Amino acid sequence: MKNRLLWKTLFVAATLAAAACSNDGEDAVTKFEVNTGAEAGAPVFVVPGRETTLSFTGEHITTVTTESLPEGWEAEVRQTEGVIALHATDDAQTSATLRITAAGSGANKVVCEVALRCLNSFDDPAGTFVLNEGNMTTENGSLTYISPEGYVFDDAYRTVNGSELGNVAQDMAFCDGKIYVISQNGNRNANGAEFENDGMLVVMDARTLRRTASFSNEELAGLDWPTHIAVLDERHIYIRDNAGVHRLDGETGTLTFVEGSEDAPKSRFVTMNGKVYTYLSGYISKIYEISPESDAVNSIRLPLTGIECDINEVLGIQAADDGRMWIMTFGFGKTAMNKFDLSTQDIVQRQINIKPTAGASGVAFAAHDNLVYYADGTTIYRLPFDESAELDAASGLDAVELLTDVSGLDPNAGQLYNGLGVHPATGHLYINSIKSYAQFTQNQIWEFDPAGDFLSPLAKYENYTNFPAGFFFPEAR
């Protein structure tokens, strides 16, 4: 297991670690050390357009020089100050190596190499985001990014922009090279206290995380505690709140209520086939289909299944890889996973062993290919969804796999908090856990390889989240 605590933020002092240096002189009379400000094994992170400095110390040094860096990078040695100033541009190569030579008398010299990384690219399809609500009475939302290499960039949005997301960040969506983040309270918390942040809806560049637009509480005054967002284009931004679903025209700022969307649940939208989907849960459950041609829902009634797990409650929906829709349902005391064809109305159902808790984000399960993951407390299960099984078996129960209990792997993993996500590019399972509501600063992000041992996580990242709203993954390029 890789237990990684690699980087908090450029504005927080990290434990200083010396760069890797070698003495090339026959007489080792020159002492030289570069303090990178990064934790052991991590590169030095540089925000484009912002100066980052490395300090150095030494004895019997006559000159300190650096070799040329790739285009977009610049290093300036200020020898009298004992620092090396680093600069990078927006289009700099993401990774680089700084080679530093400290020369002494005669042939004595020390050569150091420092790994550099420019924080100008967050759109790698193998990356992972964790959106954090923040404490609703005391702090703003934040965005954590885990790079494909496993580096954790805590509060990445603030690091790039110098400002923060809204209070109680709830959901985010990707569309056309942009990221949209909706927060419940914006710049005013539930108690009415004013917060300094970028507002209720923040739009940023998906590659750089630089803010491109924002909407304040006043501009979105028609919303009542928004929770979820889906985007088809700039003129079709769909936001769910206590009343239902609204369409925001991002060009004009106009909010229009989507007729028939009352009682849309506090659950993530599904975006597929150029349309947005949510649902109505109840004795007559329906899928709500919203297309850009109309500000009204098209209701698709879920059929009776003909087996024991009849549908009278929908627990969550997700797009399936084959163009159909995953639907988790509950009825007559039993829970089922369903694959639903929106065009033909055909449904395939498999019973599972528990009724999972969806959490505040409305995510009751996560699926990739035909593997469905869900949780009971801190215990994680997987259902290999087999469509060839006999329907009259009311089935799936024999196929359910108990994977792990994260509280058994770490006693500080006391409960899941908006817990599961599956990476669409890697198939890796991600889990958010906290010690408790009162001890939320003790928390874990777990990463498991579905082909591996679920008693040995691929990685565990500790104490990065602040009431996580869930996992989000960049769009495929």
N, C-alpha and C positions, 0 to 999 in steps of 0.2 A: 504494500500500500504506500502511496505517495502522500504524505501528510504535509500540505503546502501552506505556508503563511508567508507569501512572497512580497507583497507590496500593499501598503495601505493608501497613501496619497502623497503627492509631492509636497504637501503642506504639513505633513506630520514627520517628525524626526524619526528616522529609522536607525537601527543599530549599525554603526559604521563598520564596513568590511573592507579590508585592504584588497587592492587589485592584485592580480597575479603578476609578479615581477621576477626577473632573472638578472643576475649580475654577470656581465660578459667579460669583466676584467680579470686578469690573473691575480691581482692584489685587491681583495674586496675591502677597499677603504671607503667606498661611497655607500651611504645609507639613504634609501629613498622609499617612500611609501605614499600611495595614493588612496585617500579615503573616498569611496564612491557614494556613500550615503544609501547604498542598497543592501538588502539582506543577502546573506551568502547564497550564491548560485543564481541570483537575479541580475539582469542587466540594469544599466542606468536608464531611466525613462525620461524622455525629453518631450515637452509639449511644444508643438510648432509655434514659432513666433514669441517664445518665452525663453529667457536665459536660464540655463541650469549650470551650476558650478560644481566642480570637483576640487577638493582641497588636497594639497600634497605637503609633505615634510621631508627633510633630508639633511644630510651633513656632507660637507665637502663637495657641494654641487656648484658647478660653474654655469651650465646651461640646461634648460629643459625645453625640449622640442617635441612636436607631434608630426606624424606622417599625414599626408593628405587623406582626406576622407571622401567617400562617394559624393556625387553631386547632390546638393541640397543640405549638406552638413558642413558645419564650420566649427573649428576649435581654436580658441585664442588663449595663449599662455600669458598669464600675468605673474611673472616670476617674483616680483617684489611683494605681491600680495599672497603668494603661495596658492594660487587657484588657476584652474583651467576652465574657461567659459565655453559652454556648448550651445550651439544654435542649430535649429533644423527648420526647414520650410515645409509647407503643406504637402509638397510633392516629393519630399525626401524619401530615399530608400528606407523601408521600415526598419531594417536591421543593419548595423554597421559595427566595425571594430576600431576602437581608438588605440593607436600604438604610440606610446610615450617613451621618449629616451631622455634619461638624466645623465649628463656627462660630468665626470670629475676631472681631476688632473691626469695627464698622460692618456693612457688607453682605457682607463676605468670608466665604465658606464653601466647603467641599470636600465633595462627595457621592460616596460609594463604594457599589458593589453587589457583594455576595458571594453566589455560588450555594451553596446548602445541599442536602444530601441526607441523609435519615434512614435509618439502617440497620435498618429495621423490616419490610422486605418483600423476600423472596428467592424468591417463588413465581411470578414472571412466567413464563409458558410459553415466552417467548423467551430466558430466561436459560440459563446453562450452568454446571455444576459440574465441577471437576476434583478428585477425591479423591486425596490424596497418601499413600503408604505411610510416608514418612519413612525415615530411615536406621535399619535394624533394630537396630543396636547402640547408637545414641546419641540417638535422638529419637522423638517421638510422631508419629502421623498428623496430617494437617491437611486443611482443606477450602478450596479456592479457588473464588470465584464471579466469573463474568463477566456483568455486567449487559447488557441488550439494547442499551444505548448504547455498550458497549465499555469500561466501567470495570471494573478488576480489583480485587477485594477479596481480598487474600492473607490466609490464616489466618482466614477469616470466622467459623468456629465459636469459636475462642479469643477473637476480638474481642468477640463477643456474650456469651459465657458466662464468660470469664476462666479457663477450664480447657481441657484438650486432649483430643482423641480418643486411642484406644488405639494402642499400638505396632504398626506395620505394618498400617495400615488397608487393607482388601482390596476391599470391595464395599459398595454402598449400594442401598437400595430405597425407593420411595415408596408410601405407602398411606394413604388416608383422612386427608390433611392432615398426615401425619407422615413423617419421614425416619428410616430405620434404617441405621446404619453398623456393620459387623462388622470387627473387627481380628483379626489372626492371634495376637498375643501379649498383647493387653490391657495390664495393668499390669506385666507381667514379660517381659523380652525373651528371646531364644533362649538367651542365656548365663546366665539366671537373675537378672539384675539387676532390681531394682524400679524402676518408673517412676511418676511422679506424673501420673495422667490419670483419665479418667472410665470406664475399664474396657473390657471386651471387646466389649460391645454397647451402643451409645449410641442413644437415641431422642430426636428433637428435633422441634419444631414446624416444619413445612415453610415457613411464612411468615416466622417470626422467627428461626429456627435456635436458639431457646432450648431447652435440654435439658428433656425431660419425664420421662425414665426412663433408667436405666442398669443394666447387669448386669456384675458383677465376674467375674474369673477363677474365684473360689470358687463363685459362683452358677452358672457354666457349666462346672463342673469335668468334666462328661461329654464336653466337646468336645476334640478333638485337632487343633490347628492349623486352625481354621475359615477358610474362604476366600470363600464366597459366600452370599448371602442373598436370599430372596424372601418377600413378605408378602401374605397374603390378608386377614387381619384380626388383631386383637391376640392371638387364641388360636391362630392358624395362621401362625407365623413359621418359615420353613424355612431351615435352615442346613446347608451342606455342609462336611464336614471329612474327615479321612483315612479315617474308617470308612464314610462314606456321607452320608445326609441325615437330619437330626433335625428334629422339630417342637418348637418352643418355645411353650409356653402363656405368653404375656406376663402374664397375670393371676395365675397360680399359680407361675410360674417353673419348671414341670415340663418336662423334656426327654424326648421319646419318639422312639426310633429308628424310621424309616420302613422297614418290612420290604421287602426286595428291592432296596434302594437301594445295596447294596454296589457299589464300583467307580464310583460317580458321579464324573465327572471334575472337575478343577479348572477349571471353566468357568462362565460366568454362566448362571443360570436364565432361562427364558422364562416369563412370567406372562401368560396369556390365557384368556378364556372361564371365569374363575373357578377356574382350575386352574394348577398349577405344573409345568413340564417341565424335565427334564435328559435325559441320554442315557447309553447304554452303547456304547462304541466297541470294535469288534473284527470278527472275521470274520462273526459274526452281530450286526450293530449294531441297537440298539433305541432307541426314544424311551421314557423313563420319564415316565409321567403320574401326578401326585399330586393327588388331590382332597381337599377338607376332610372328606369323609364317611368316609375310611379312612386309617389310618396304614400304608398299604402301597401299593406302586407298581402301576400297570397298565402292563404292557410292551407296546409297539406295535412289532412287528418292521418294519424298513425293507425294502421289496420289492427284488427283483432288478430292475435297470432294463432289461435287454435290450440295452444298448448297451455301448460299450467301457469306460466309467468305472464298473465295478461297485464296490459299496460294501464296503470292509472296514476303513475307519477314518472316524470322524466328527471333523471339525476344529472344528465350532462350530454353534450354532443361534441363530436370532433370529425373532421374530414378524414375519410379513409384513403389509403394510397391508391385504391382502384377506382376512385371516382364516386363511390357510394359514401354513406354517412354512418359513422359509429353513433349509436344511441344507447346509453345505459338507462334502464327502466326498472321500476319496482311495481309489483302488484300482487295482491293476495299473499302478502308475507314473503315473497320471493323476488330476488334481484336477477336481472338478465342483461347480457350484452347482445345488442342487435346490430346487424348490418342492413341498412335501409337504402333501397334504390329510389331516388327522388322522382325519376321519370316513370318507372313502371309500378311503383308503390309496393314492390316485393320486399319482404323482410325475412331475414334469417336470424334465429334467436338461439342463444345458449345460456343456460342458467349458471349463475355463479354462487359462491358459498356465503357471502355476507352482503350487507348493505353498506357500502363505503360512505365515509363522510366527505362531502364536497369541499368544505372549508369556505372561507369568506369569498374566495375568488370564483367559486362555482366550478372548480375542476375536480371531478370525482374519479377520473381515470386518465390514463395516457396510453396511446397506442402507436405502434410502429409495425409496418407490414401486417402480419396477423397475430401479433403479440400484444395483449392488453394487460396493463398493470393497474393495480388499485391497492388500497390499504385499509386495514382495520387497526386503528390506533397507530402504533409504530411498526406493525407487522405488514410486510409487503407480499402481495400475491401476484401471480401471472397466469393468464389464461391463453394458451395457444388456441386460437379460434379456428376450429376445424369444421368447415362447411359440409364435409362428406359424412359427418356423424348422423346417425338416424335421428330424425326429429322427434319420434315418439319416445325417445329416451329422456326427454325434457332436459337436455344434457349440457355437458360441459363440466359437471361436477368432478368426474373422475380425472379430468385433464388439468384441473386447477393445481398450480404449483405454489407451495409456500417457499418464498425465496430467502427472506431474512427478517429479523427484528432488529432495527437499528439501535434500539435502546439496549439490546444485548451486546452490541458492538461498542457502544459508548454510553455510560450511565448519564452523561449530560444531554443525550438525545431523548428528552422526556416526552416530547410530542411532535407530531408533524405540524407544520404551519404552511398552508397552501402548497402542499408537499410535492407533487410529482410532475415530471416532464420527461419526454423522450426526445433525444436529438434526432431530427430528420435525416441528417447527413451520416451520423455514426451509429444510430440505434442505441446509444448509451442512455441508461436510465439515470436521471438526476432526482435527488430528494432533498427537500429543505426540512430541517428539524431545529427545535429550540429546546432549552432546558425546561422552561415554563414561561407563562406570560410575565411573571414577575422577574424572571431571570433570562430575558430574551437576548441579552448581550452575549450569553453563552449559547452558541449556535453552530450548526454544521451544514455544509453543502456536501452531499455525498454524490459520487459518480461511480456507477457500476457498468461493467462490460457484460452484456447479456450472454455472451459466450463464456464468461469467466465464473469464478467462485463468488457467490454473493455473501460469503463470510469474510471476504477480503476485497474491500472496495478498490477500484482503480485509483481513486483519489478521494481525499477528504480535506475540505477547506474550512478552517475553523474561525469563527468570530468575525465574519464579514457582513452578515445580513442584519437588517433592522426591520423586523416584521416583514418578511419577504412576500410580495404579492404573487410571485410565481416565476417560472422560467420562460424565456423567450429566445428565439433563434433567428439569426439573420437569414434573409432571403437567399436562395440559390442564385448564383451569378449567371 
